[in-house]
Amino acid sequence: MKTAVRLLTEDHAYCAGEPLRFFVHPPSAPATDFRLVRVGDAEVLRGEASAALLNHPRGLPPGRYRATYRVAEGADVTERSWSSWSSPCEIVVHDERSSAPLEEERRRAHLLSLMCDVDFSGTSILTDTGWMPPACDLTLAPQWFRTPAYEGRTPLLNEEAPYYADPLAHLVDVMQSARQSGRRFVTWDDVLDDPGVLREDALLVQLDVDGGIHSLVRVIPALMEIGVRATIMLHRHSSSWYTYELADQPIDLFRLAADSGWALGYHQNALSNHVGTDRLPTYSDAELRAAAALAGEDARILESLLPIRTITAHGGNAHNHRVPLPRDLALVDVDRGHHPAWSAIRSSFSDGGLLVRPQPLRTHVASLGRGTHFIRLHPFKYGNYGADERAPRDLPRSASPIEWQKQERWIEQRERTRTIERFTRMSPRRPLSPHFAPWADLEARIDSLRERRGATFLREYPAAAGDPRVFWWRLIEAFAPRRGRVLNVGALPPDRRDENTAFVAPGVEVVELDVDATRSPDILGDICEPGLVRARSFDGVLLYGLPYFPSPGVTVRACVNATAEGGIGLFGFPDETHPLRGALWNDRARPIWDRRHEPLRDVGLRGNLWCFAERSIRDLFDGWSKLEYENFCHYWFVRAEAP
């Protein structure tokens, strides 16, 4: 059974005394075990995952914490019946009550969550390239590399601002600073010749070519010019996600690099070439033997052309590390866990996938201590982009539809075979938000309305662009009728009604309906009440509070009955993944809507409210036509037309 711990907020940076709350999955089990440890100290808390253990209204003392969770998988609660511990949820509690750097860290984490989802195991997956990375501000927006992302060709989402201005210049600057600080650059060939080099203050830089064969043409000379030496891990060819042959590669440049003290190795991608773009969860012995034969052939051809001495396995969507290497292969496997040199390497850094780990490259290099440290880089992330539009590119900005289809296929395969259960239901398919007005056109109105929000709300959504209520306002501005009358089901308080009127077209009348007389609605009563609203009398309907209705199916049907033919219905409601309002983390208090289970008894303001799964949306809106929906920040947003 897969278990997980998360916080309400996307960031994990808190202040001493600031309330925080943990959410666990699965929330219900025969027995649960929650553990909170302060790093470098003993256990702080441990026991059943009760409200008292998960909720900390007065916060925690300053320090670094790690929370994990497990559940008993059967009625017989013995040590054998427990699941494995979840991936740790890391929290940092700061001394300061509030500080500008902390606020910026929260904003960046929130914005990053709009692009890059994380599953229960901590694996990152790109879900929406429509957003810009947190450090890529508006002045750098033209440099944001909005290209399709798939195996071997993924952007970096959490680098610092100079990277997005000119990635190659940023890389050169960081490597130059390391060199000026006294760091020596060593290669895997150096390590094979003399393992003692690992006792020096050095960087062991490895360039994995992957889908960046043309990018490498820019990266190698730029690093050679400043005296950097590195190891280049090459494919012989690639025939899966990205394609090129041996003849496409700059063999003369590789030889020049080798003559200049660089090292060359084989980046084994035989299984990727064998299975193509069809990622499999398991591989038969026959498939692995076939891949091993391909690996042997690749190695022999590369050895005949270049001074290659080492081998590593390509990652991505295929498990190339499972390929048994031919016994007569003369190359030395230098992957982690396969070569004794790793015991002497002090730290490891990688920009593989979507995130640089464990921190931006400049920060990491500047923080390194004594000894040799390993850095894995992918040329595509530095040589494919930049201010010089004449530069050779492995993937142009104006990519073909086929390239975007590759991204969707790659993400789907990662979800099916590599990630566990995702924290969100975000998707690169966005039928609604591409129609929104430019942010600058609405920013002043949005900022003015968000100023009214309480500190707790703004803590959950520190970045305005990631606020689901802001998404709702933009949805209204984009799709609400341009004339006539619009019914808002679930009246806003009188002093907040401009939250809707500020985004409808001039002259549109917004009519408020609610069962609560204290909200002074224009129509007092339940929309499901027969005869309360005249049929087909409105040009549009707005409903943002669907979980509070005992029978959402009946409510949505009543909305379409109130809407004129061709009129627009706009709806917003929480997904099952919402940490506070979804069944994934609160299965008892937040049931997933099912028409067969209507009505929900004792609907409460803080508990016992509906949430909604994607599989039930079409059933929920079966009376509407031209249905479109999009997930954003654990909410579903729907646009539909009345038939």
N, C-alpha and C positions, 0 to 999 in steps of 0.2 A: 504494500500500500504506500502511495506517495504522500508525503506530509510536507507541510510548509508553514512558515511563520512570516508575517509581514506587518508593516505599520500602516496607519491610515494615510500618511503622507508618502509621496514618492521619494523624498529625501530622507536621510537617516541622521540628520544633524539637529540636535535639540539643545536647549539651554537648561541649566539647573533650575528645578522648580516648574518647568513647563510640562503640562499634562501630556502624557503619551499613552497609547493603547496598542496592545498587540492583538493580531487576529491570527487564528490558527486554522489549518485545514488538514483533515476533516474536522469540523467543529464538534461532531458527536461521535462517540465510540464507547465500547464497554468500559474502557479505562483510558485515561490520557496522562501524559507526563510532559510537563513544561519545565524548561531549565533556563535560567538566566545567570550568566557568569560575567563578572567584571574581569576584563583581560588583565592578566598579571596578578589576579587575586583569586579568592575562593568563590564558590557558588554564592550568589546573592539570594536567589529564590529557586525553589523547586517544589513541584507537586502537581496535583490535578489542575488542569487548565480551567480554573474557575474564574469568574468575573473579578474576584479580589486579586488573583494572581496576574491577570492580563491587563487590568486597568490600573493606571498610576496617575490619579488626578493631581498629585503634588510632584510628579516627575521623579527623577532619579538623581543622585549626587553626580558630580562631574566624573568622567571617566569613559573608557571604551567598553562596550558591552557586546555580548554575543548571546542571542536567544535561539534555542533549538526546541524541537517538539517531536514527540512520537506517540503512537497509539497502540493499544492492544488489539490484535487482529482476530481475537476469538474470545469466547466467554471464559476460557481457562486462562487466567492472567498469570502466566509464568514468564520467566525471562525469555523463553523461546518464542512466546507468542507476540512479542513486541515487534513493531516495524523498526526499520532503521531510523536513526535520527534525521530530521530534516536538514537541508542546507542551512547554515547559520544566517540569521538576520543580524547584521552588524549595526550598532547604534553608537554614535559619539555624542556625549553630553558635555557641553561647554560650560565654562564658568560664567561667561557674559550672558546677561539676560537678553541682550539684543546687540547685534553689530552688523555693519554693512557687509563685511565678507560673508557672514553667515547667511544673511538674506540673499546674497547673490548665489551662494551655493545651493540654497533651496530653490531659487528660480531656475537655475541651470538644470537641476535634477528633474524638476517638473517639466521643463521643455524637452529634455531628453526622453522622458517617458512617452511623449507624443510620437516619437520616431521609432524608438527601440524598446520593444517589449522584453520582459524577462520571465522565464518559466520557473517552475518550482525548484529546478536544479541549479538555477543561476545562469542558465544559458541565454544569451541575448539573441534576439531575432528582429530584423528590420521589418517594420510594418507599414511605414508611411514616409516616403521620401518627399512628400509635399511640404514638410516642415523644414526649417533651417536648423542646423546644429546650434546649441545654446550660445557658443562663442562667436558665431557668424552673425554679426550685427548688420543693420540695414546698409551701412556703408560698404560692407563686404559681400552683400547679397549677390552682386553680379558674378562673384568668384565661386559661389557655392556650386558644387559639382553635381547637379541634379541629373545624374545618369542612372540607368538601371543597376541594381545591385544583385549580384549572384556570385556563385563560387568563383574565387580567384579575382573578383572584380567588385569588391565592397568598399564603400567610402568609410572614412573615419568620422564618427559623430561626436566625440568628446575631446577633441584636441583644442588648443588655445587659439586665440584670434589670428596671430601671424601665419599660422598654418593655412588658414582659409584664404589669405591674401595671395600667398605664393608658396605652395607646399614644398617645392624643391629648394627654394631659397631658405625656407625654415629648416629643412633637414640639414642643409649645408651649415647653417649658422649653429645649430645644436652640436653637430659633429666637430665643428671648428672650436667651439668653446670647450669641448671635452679634450681636444688635443692641446689647447693652450693651457689647460689646467694640469697638464703633465701625463695624461692618460696615453698609453701606448695602444696601438691597434694590432691585434693578433688574429690569425686565421686558424681554421681547423688543421691545415697542413702544418702550421707551427706547432700545434699541440701534439700531432702525431710524431713530429721530429723530436720534440723536447717537451714533455709534460710539465717541466719546471717553469715554463712561461706563465702558467696559471697562478704562480705565486706573485707575479708582478701586478702593478696597478694598471689594468688594461681593459679594453673592450673587445669582446669577441662578437663581431657584427656578422650576421648571416642574412643574405638577401635571397628570399624565396621567390623565384621568378613568377610562378603561377600565371595569371592572365596578363602580365605586364611586360611582354617581350619587347615591345617598342618603347615602353617607359624606361626600361633598363638602359637603352641607348642614351638617354639623357642623364640617368642617375650615375652610371659608372664614371664618365669623364668628370662630372661635377665633384664627386668624392675623391677621385684620383688627384684632381687639381689642388686640393687642400691637404694631401698627404695621407688620406685615410686608406687603409687596406681592409678588405672584407672577404668573406666567402660567398660565392654565388652558387646557389643550388638550382640546377637547370633541369627542365624536362627535355627529353629527346624530341617529343612531339606531344600534341594534345588533340584529342578528337571528341571531347565531351562538351562541357559548358563553353569553353573558349577553344578555338581551333587554330593550330599552326603546325607547320612541319619543320624539319631540321633546316631546310633550305631558307626558311624565313628568318633564321636566327643570325645575329651578327657574330659569326665565328671568329673573324679577324679581331673584333673588339675583345672577345673573350681571351684570345691568345695574347693580345697586348696587355690585358689585365694580369694574366698569369705571369708574363715576363716582368711585370711591375710589382710582383710580390703578393698578388691576390691568389686565392685558392678557388678551385672549381669542384663542384660535387654534383651528384645525380639526385634530383628531387623526384623520387619514385612515385609515379602516378599511374602505374599499370592497371590497377583495379578500376580507377576512374575511366581509363580508356576502354577497358573491357566491358563494363556495365553501361557506359554512356551516361546519359542524364537520368537513368532509372535507378534511383537510390533504393537499395534493398536493406531491410533490417538485419538479414542474415545472408551468408554466402555459403554455397555448397563447396565441398572439397574440390569438385571439378572446376568451379569458377576460380577458386584460389590458385589451383595448379596452372590454369590457363594464364592468369595474371602473372604468376611467377615466371612463366616462359617469356611473356612479354617484357617483364622487368630485366631478365637476363639479356634479351636481345637489345633493349634500349641501352643497357650499361655497356655492352660490347661495342656498339656503334659510337657512343660518346667517347669511350676510351680510345678508339682508333683516331679520333679527331682532336681531342683535348686532354691535357694532363689532369685527369679526374682521379681522386683518391678516396672520396667519401660518398656516403649515401644517407639520405633522410627520406621519410615518408611524407608525401603531401597529405594535408588534412581535407577539409571541405566535407562534402556530403557522402563521400565513400571512405570506407575504413582501409586505406592503403597500407596502414601499419600491420594489418592481418596477413598480408601477402608473405608467404615463406620465401626467403631469398635463396636463390640457387647456391648450392654448396661451393661451386667453383668460382663464385663471384669474388673478385679480388678487392672490392671496395669495402671500406670500413664504415659500419653503421655508427653514426655519431648522434643519433636521437637520444633524448633524455631517457635514462633507464637502460640504455643499450651500450653505453660507453662509460668507463670508469672516470673519465675526466670530469663528469658532472658533479662528482663529490667535492671537487675543489672549486667549482664555480659558485661565486657568492650570491648571485641573484639572477633572475631571468625576466626579460621584458619581451612583450610581443605586441605588434599592432595588427595581428591577425583578426579576422572577423570584422565586427563593426565598432569595436572599442579598443583604444590603446589600454594596455593593462601593465602595471596596476594604476598608472597615472599618465598624464601627458608626457611626451618624450623629454622635453626640456626639464621639467620638474624631476623626472626620474634620474636623468643623467647628472643633474646638479646635486642630487641627494646621495649619490653612490659613495660607499666607503672604500676601504682598502681592498686590494685583491682584484681578480678578474670577474667581469660581469658579462652575461650573454644578452645580446639584443637581436631580436628577429624582426626584420623589416620586409615589406612587400613593395617593390618598385612602383607598381601601379598607383599606389596611394600618393606618390610624390612626383613621378614623371609624367603621369597622364593628364595632369591639371596644371594650370598656371595662367599668368597674365599673357604669355606669348601664345596667341592663337595659332601660330604657324608651327608650333611644336608637334612632333609626331605623337599620335594618340592611339591607345589601344581601344578606346571606346569613346566616340565623339559625343558631345552634349546632345546633339540632335539625333539621338538613337532611334532606330527603326522600331515599329510595333513588335517585331519579333524579339528584340532585346527586352522590352518590357514584359513580354509573355514569359521569357526566361526567368525574370525576377519572380513573377507569380509562381511559376513552377518550382523554383528553388525554395521559396518560402514555404510552399505547401509541403514539399518533401521534408524540409527541416522540422516542420510541425509534426509530421507523421512518424518520422523515424529517428529524430535526434532530440528534439525538445520533449519535455514531459507534458505537464498541463500548464498552459499559459495563464498568466495573471489577467490578461485582457482578451478582448475579441476584436482588436483593431485589425485592419486589413488595408492593403494598398488600393483596393477597389473603393472609390469614394464617389458615389453618385450625387451627393448633395453639396459638400463644401467647395468643390471647384466653381460653383455658381455664386459663391459669396462675393460681396463687394470687397474691394481692396481694403486692407486693414486700416490704412491711413484715412480712408473716407469715414470710418466709424470710430476711430480711436478716441476722439474727444468725448463722444457720447458714452462710450464704454467706460472710460476712466472716471467720468463724473458719476455714473451709477455704481461703480465698484467702490467708490469712496464711502458709500453708505453701509457697506458690508462690515460685519463684526470681525474682530481679530481672529476668532476661531475659523470662520469661513475662509478668510484670506490666508490663514496658515495652511489650510488644506489645498488651496489653489493660489499660490503666490504669483504665478505668471498669468496675466489676463488672457493670453492666447490659449491657455489650457483650462480655462474655467468653463464647465459645461453650461452654466447660465449664459455666458457670453456666446457660446455656440448657438444656444436657443435664440438669442436676440438676432444673431446674424442669419439664422434660418428664417425668422420672421421677415427681416428686411429683404431677403432674397426671394421668398416664395409666397408671402401673404398676398391676398387680393389687393389690387391697386385702386379699387373703388368699391363702394357699397358698404355692407355691414359685416363685421366679424364678431363671432361669439367667443368669448374667453371663458372656458369652463373651469371654475375654481378661481374665484375673483381674487385679485391682488388687493391688499389693504389700500385705502384711498390715497395714502401718501406715497405709494409705490406704483401706482398705475401707469406712470410714465415709462416704466420699464417695457411696456408693450407699445404704448402710443408713440414712443420715441423712434420706433423702428417700422411702423406701418406708414403707408403713403399718406400725404396730406389729404384730408377730406374723408378718409375711411373712418367709419364710426365703430368703436370697440365697445361691445355690450358685455357687461360682467354678469356672470351667473354663479351663485353659490348657495349652499344650504345654511351658511353662517350669516345671520343678520348683522352681526357686529362689523362685518366687512362692507356693509352698505352696498350690496350688489344691485344692479339694475333689475335682475330677475332673481327672486328668492325662491329656492327650491332645488330639487334633484333633477338633473337633465333626463334621468330615466323615468321620471313621473309622466305618465301619459297626459298629453294636452298642455303641458307646461310651456313648451316651445312649439310654435307653429311649424309644420313640416315645410322643408325647402325654403325657409325664410331668411337664411344667412348665406353670404357669399363665401364664407370661410369659418373654420373653427380652430381654436387653439386650446390645447390641453397638455399641461406640463405635470399634473399631479395624479396620474393614473393609478399608482399604487394605493391611494386612499379610497378608491371605490371598491365596495365589496364584490361587484361583478363587472370587471373591466370589459368583458366581451359585450355585455348589455350596454355599457356606457359608450363604447366605440360605435356600436350599432345606432344608438340614439344620436350620436354626433353626425353620422352620415345622413340620418333622416332629417336632421335640422339644416343640412347643407344643400343649396341649390345645385342642379345638374352642372357639372364642370367646376364646382366650387372646390376650394382647397382645404384639406385638413392637415394640420401640423401638430405633431405629438412628440413628447419627450418623456422618458421613463428609465429607471435604473436597470442595468444588466445584472444578471446573476453573479457576475464577477465583482461587483462593487464591494469593497471591503466592509463598509458599514451597512449597506442596504441590499446586499446580494446573498443568495442562498449558499454560494460557494464557501462563505465564511460564517454564515448565520443561518443554518438550515432549518432551525426550529422557528425562529421569529420571522424569517423572510422566505415564505414558500414561493416556488416558481409557478407562475400562472398557468393554469390548465382549465379549459372551459368546463371540464367535467367536475371540477372542484369548486365552482362558484355556487353560492356566494361565500366569501371568507367571513367567518364569524368574528365578532369583537375586533373589528379593524381599529388599530390604535395609532396614536400619533408617533410613538417611539418604537413600537414593536408590532408584530403580527401584520405586516404589510406585504403586498405582492412585490415580486421582482419578475423579470422577464428574460426568457432565453430566446436565442435567435430562431430555434426550431419552431417556436410557437407564434412568431410574428405574423406569418401569412394567415394562420387560422384566426388570430385576433382581429385582423383587418379584412376578413373575407367579404365584407359588404362594400368595400372600397375598390377603386380601380387605379391603375397606373401607380402601383405601390413602389416606393423607393425608400430605403433606410440605410443608415450609416451609424457605426459605433464610434463614440468619442468619449474618452475619460470615464469608462464604465457606465455610459448611458447610451440608450438607443434613441435615435432621432428619426422620425418618419414624416414623409410627405406623401400624400395620397389625394386622389380626386374622387368626388362624388359622381357615381354613374348616372 
